[in-house]
Amino acid sequence: MGVQTRKSTAGRSPPLWAGLACAAGGDPVGYCVCNGVLGRRPWASERIGTPGRRVLGEAEGVFMLENFGLATQSSSTAGKGKSSQSSIKVTYGYSLVKGRTNHPIEDYHVSKFMRMKGKELGLFAIFDGHLGDSVPAYLQKHLFANILKEQEFWSHPDRAISKAYDKTDKAILSHSSDLGRGGSTAVTAILINGQKLWIANVGDSRGVLAKGGQVMQMTVDHEPSAERGSIENRGGFVSNMPGDVPRVNGQLAVSRAFGDKSLKSHLCSDPDIRVEDITPDTELLILASDGIWKFVSNEEAVEIARKIKDPQAAAKRLTAEALERESKDDISCIVVRFKP
């Protein structure tokens, strides 16, 4: 658990309700979103004392909030945490920065450790929304909960992840009247007892692992040009206009995503899933949205993160690097470090 701070305005602290909109629910993860905008959604309410986040104290105009891993969606936010198992040293840090756009940030994340059935789980995710933030916010609250509810999670995590991705997408589509017409990419990582790492993704949010001196891309960038055949078989088409990236039906720049009801007959939300053992030569994991990967290569990202021991500082350095290279999109990054 990290501690997140948020500056008050005009030299005084805002009322508690202005910064707290906690998503109610009894899922095993106990997620809570600190984001005033979320309070207007059907599944969220502005309540103080909802499990998942509580005020620790206040000094010199700064709110101290106990952070259960979910970020305030302001212009920028950062935080960090670590494993509670003394035998396993795993630390993480995250950084999210709003892009140069005239809409609220559409990147959401999850970063936390929790215990379940005597095991410690590290849950990490980046959700990069488009056409609004409703779908990534829904994923932030529900996707991991749905994965962990699957009966096969402990015996066949890959099956549980695949089923939960599908069920979550169907739930999003069924709530489209509330969630709108937008969608989201996703990259999720589940670390079991610090020993086994399961990574899944849809879209172009990416996971990269540094292990044994190698840089390994653990995810697949789902680009329309690479999946043109399946899109056309579903009745869609891939545009390739000069000066633009390939797009599904001339609209969406990824071939797999959650939501996007108007395009769903030509898209899918089937994740690519990969598992990797965590060994003594495993260094770090980077999860990030395309706001980084369009400007920073896998090798560059690992090289930058390797040099910075503190994972939060490493995540902030990566987001700053993307900004320096003129990234205009929302930028989100999580760095998980397996070695001191």
C-alpha positions in Angstrom: 0.0 0.0 0.0 1.3 3.4 -0.9 0.4 6.8 0.4 -1.0 9.2 -2.1 -1.1 13.0 -1.5 -3.3 15.6 -3.1 -2.7 19.3 -2.8 -5.6 21.4 -1.6 -6.5 24.6 -3.4 -6.3 28.2 -2.2 -4.3 27.2 0.8 -7.1 25.3 2.4 -8.4 21.8 2.3 -11.4 21.0 0.2 -14.4 19.1 1.7 -13.9 15.4 1.9 -16.7 14.7 -0.6 -14.9 16.7 -3.3 -12.2 14.1 -3.5 -13.8 10.9 -2.4 -16.1 8.9 -4.6 -15.8 5.3 -3.5 -17.2 2.5 -5.6 -19.3 0.4 -3.4 -19.4 -3.4 -3.7 -18.4 -6.6 -2.1 -15.9 -7.9 -4.5 -12.8 -9.7 -3.0 -10.5 -6.9 -4.1 -12.3 -4.1 -2.4 -11.5 -1.5 -5.0 -12.2 2.2 -4.4 -11.8 5.0 -6.8 -10.8 8.5 -5.6 -12.3 10.6 -8.4 -15.1 13.0 -8.0 -16.3 12.4 -11.5 -17.0 8.8 -10.8 -19.6 9.8 -8.2 -22.1 10.4 -10.9 -22.0 6.8 -12.2 -24.7 4.2 -11.3 -22.2 1.9 -9.5 -20.5 4.6 -7.5 -21.5 6.8 -4.6 -19.8 9.6 -2.7 -19.5 8.0 0.7 -16.9 8.5 3.4 -15.8 5.3 5.1 -16.3 2.9 2.2 -13.7 0.1 2.5 -10.7 0.6 0.4 -9.6 4.2 1.2 -9.6 6.4 4.3 -8.2 9.7 5.3 -5.1 9.3 7.4 -4.5 12.9 8.3 -4.1 16.4 7.0 -1.2 18.9 7.4 -0.2 22.1 5.6 -3.0 21.8 3.0 -2.2 18.3 2.0 -4.7 15.4 2.2 -3.0 12.1 3.1 -5.1 9.2 1.7 -4.3 5.5 2.3 -4.0 4.3 -1.2 -5.3 0.8 -2.1 -3.7 1.1 -5.6 -6.2 3.1 -7.6 -5.3 6.6 -8.8 -6.9 10.0 -8.6 -7.6 11.0 -12.2 -6.1 14.5 -12.0 -3.6 16.1 -14.3 -0.9 13.7 -12.8 -0.6 11.2 -10.0 2.0 8.8 -8.7 2.5 6.3 -5.9 4.2 3.2 -4.8 4.0 0.1 -2.6 5.6 -3.2 -1.9 4.9 -6.9 -1.1 4.2 -7.7 2.5 6.0 -11.1 2.3 9.4 -10.8 4.0 10.8 -13.6 1.9 10.0 -11.8 -1.4 11.2 -8.3 -2.2 8.9 -6.9 -4.8 8.2 -3.2 -5.0 6.2 -1.1 -7.5 5.6 2.4 -8.5 3.2 4.2 -10.9 2.8 7.5 -12.7 -0.1 8.8 -14.7 0.0 12.1 -16.6 -2.9 13.7 -18.5 -2.3 14.3 -22.2 -2.6 17.5 -24.1 -6.3 17.1 -24.7 -9.4 19.0 -23.7 -11.1 16.0 -22.0 -10.5 14.4 -18.6 -7.7 11.7 -18.4 -8.9 8.4 -19.8 -6.1 6.2 -18.5 -6.8 4.3 -15.3 -4.7 1.8 -13.4 -4.6 -0.8 -10.6 -1.5 -1.4 -8.5 -1.8 -3.4 -5.3 -1.0 -6.5 -3.3 -3.6 -8.5 -1.5 -3.9 -11.9 0.2 -6.4 -14.6 -0.9 -6.6 -18.2 0.1 -3.3 -18.0 1.9 -1.4 -16.6 -1.1 -0.3 -13.1 -1.9 -1.4 -11.7 -5.2 0.1 -8.7 -6.9 -2.5 -7.1 -9.2 -1.3 -4.5 -11.8 -3.1 -3.1 -14.8 -3.3 -0.2 -17.2 -6.6 0.7 -18.9 -6.3 3.2 -21.8 -9.8 4.5 -22.6 -11.1 6.2 -25.7 -14.3 8.2 -26.3 -14.6 8.8 -22.6 -13.4 7.4 -19.3 -16.4 5.3 -18.3 -15.2 1.9 -19.7 -11.6 2.1 -18.2 -13.2 3.2 -14.9 -15.5 0.1 -15.0 -12.5 -2.1 -15.8 -10.6 -0.7 -12.9 -13.3 -1.8 -10.5 -14.5 -5.0 -12.0 -11.9 -6.9 -14.2 -9.7 -8.3 -11.5 -12.7 -9.0 -9.3 -14.2 -11.0 -12.2 -10.9 -12.9 -12.8 -10.6 -13.9 -9.1 -14.2 -15.1 -9.0 -13.6 -17.7 -11.6 -13.5 -21.2 -10.1 -10.6 -22.2 -12.3 -8.3 -19.3 -11.3 -6.1 -21.3 -9.0 -5.9 -24.4 -11.2 -5.9 -22.8 -14.7 -5.3 -19.1 -14.4 -5.3 -18.7 -18.2 -8.8 -20.0 -18.6 -10.0 -17.8 -15.7 -8.5 -14.7 -17.3 -9.9 -15.5 -20.7 -13.4 -16.1 -19.3 -13.3 -13.0 -17.2 -12.2 -10.8 -20.0 -15.2 -12.1 -22.1 -17.7 -11.8 -19.3 -16.5 -8.3 -18.4 -16.8 -7.1 -22.0 -20.3 -8.5 -22.3 -21.2 -6.7 -19.0 -19.8 -3.4 -20.5 -21.9 -3.9 -23.6 -25.0 -4.6 -21.7 -24.5 -1.3 -19.7 -23.8 0.7 -22.8 -26.7 3.1 -22.0 -24.8 4.1 -18.9 -21.2 3.7 -20.0 -21.6 5.3 -23.4 -20.1 4.3 -26.8 -16.4 4.4 -25.8 -14.0 1.6 -25.1 -10.6 0.7 -23.6 -7.5 -1.3 -24.1 -6.1 -3.3 -21.1 -2.9 -5.0 -20.0 -3.2 -6.9 -16.7 -0.5 -8.7 -14.7 -1.1 -11.1 -11.8 1.9 -12.1 -9.6 1.2 -15.2 -7.5 3.3 -15.5 -4.4 6.1 -13.6 -6.1 6.8 -16.7 -8.2 4.5 -16.9 -11.2 3.5 -14.0 -13.5 0.5 -14.1 -15.7 0.1 -11.2 -18.2 -2.8 -10.6 -20.6 -3.8 -7.8 -22.9 -6.2 -6.5 -25.5 -5.3 -3.5 -27.6 -1.9 -1.7 -27.6 -1.2 -1.3 -23.9 2.0 -3.3 -23.4 3.9 -5.3 -20.8 7.7 -5.7 -21.0 9.8 -7.9 -18.7 13.5 -7.6 -18.1 14.9 -11.1 -17.2 18.3 -12.7 -17.6 19.7 -9.7 -19.3 17.0 -9.8 -22.0 14.1 -7.5 -22.8 11.0 -9.5 -23.4 7.7 -8.1 -24.7 5.1 -10.1 -22.9 2.1 -8.8 -24.8 0.8 -8.4 -28.4 0.0 -5.1 -29.9 -3.4 -5.7 -31.5 -3.2 -3.5 -34.6 -5.8 -3.5 -37.4 -3.2 -4.1 -40.1 -2.1 -7.3 -38.4 -5.6 -8.6 -37.9 -7.1 -7.4 -41.2 -8.3 -10.9 -42.2 -10.4 -11.5 -39.0 -11.9 -8.0 -39.2 -12.9 -8.4 -42.8 -14.3 -11.9 -42.1 -16.5 -10.2 -39.5 -17.8 -7.7 -42.1 -15.6 -4.8 -41.3 -12.7 -3.1 -43.1 -9.3 -1.6 -42.3 -8.7 1.9 -43.6 -5.2 3.1 -44.4 -5.4 6.8 -45.2 -2.2 8.7 -46.0 -0.8 10.3 -42.9 -2.9 8.2 -40.5 -2.6 4.8 -38.8 -4.7 1.9 -40.0 -8.1 1.9 -38.4 -11.1 -0.5 -38.0 -13.9 1.0 -40.2 -11.9 4.2 -40.4 -12.3 4.8 -36.6 -10.4 2.7 -34.1 -6.7 2.2 -34.1 -6.7 -1.1 -32.3 -8.3 -4.4 -33.4 -9.2 -5.6 -29.9 -10.8 -3.7 -27.1 -13.4 -3.7 -24.4 -16.6 -1.9 -25.2 -16.9 0.0 -28.5 -20.5 -1.3 -29.0 -20.9 0.2 -32.5 -17.8 -1.6 -33.7 -18.1 -4.8 -31.6 -19.3 -7.0 -34.5 -15.9 -6.4 -36.1 -13.8 -6.5 -33.0 -13.1 -8.9 -30.2 -11.9 -8.7 -26.6 -10.0 -12.1 -26.6 -6.8 -11.5 -24.7 -3.3 -12.8 -25.5 -2.1 -14.5 -22.4 1.5 -15.4 -21.3 3.0 -16.8 -18.2 6.5 -16.5 -16.9 8.4 -17.8 -13.9 10.0 -15.3 -11.6 13.6 -16.4 -11.1 16.5 -14.7 -9.3 17.6 -13.1 -12.6 14.2 -11.4 -13.1 14.7 -7.6 -12.8 11.6 -5.6 -13.5 8.3 -5.4 -15.3 6.9 -2.3 -17.1 3.3 -1.9 -17.9 2.3 1.2 -19.9 -0.2 2.7 -22.3 0.7 3.6 -25.9 1.4 7.2 -24.7 4.8 5.8 -23.8 5.3 3.0 -26.4 4.8 5.2 -29.4 7.8 7.2 -28.4 10.0 4.9 -26.2 11.2 1.5 -27.4 11.1 -1.6 -25.1 14.9 -1.5 -24.8 15.0 2.2 -24.0 12.3 1.9 -21.3 14.1 -1.0 -19.6 17.4 0.9 -19.7 15.9 4.0 -18.1 14.1 1.9 -15.4 17.2 -0.2 -14.6 19.1 2.9 -13.6 16.6 4.0 -11.0 16.2 1.9 -7.9 12.9 3.5 -6.7 10.1 2.2 -9.0 7.9 5.2 -8.5 10.8 7.5 -9.6 11.4 5.1 -12.5 7.8 5.3 -13.6 7.8 9.1 -13.4 11.0 9.2 -15.4 9.4 7.1 -18.2 6.4 9.4 -18.3 8.6 12.4 -18.4 10.7 10.9 -21.2 7.5 10.4 -23.3 6.5 14.0 -22.7 9.9 15.2 -23.7 9.5 13.3 -26.9 6.3 15.2 -27.6 3.8 12.5 -26.6 0.4 14.3 -26.5 -1.7 11.3 -25.4 -2.5 10.4 -21.8 0.5 8.5 -20.4 0.4 5.8 -17.7 3.1 3.6 -16.5 3.7 1.0 -13.7 7.2 -0.3 -12.8 7.4 -3.5 -10.8 10.9 -4.2 -9.4 11.9 -7.8 -8.4 15.4 -7.0 -7.3 16.8 -4.5 -4.8 
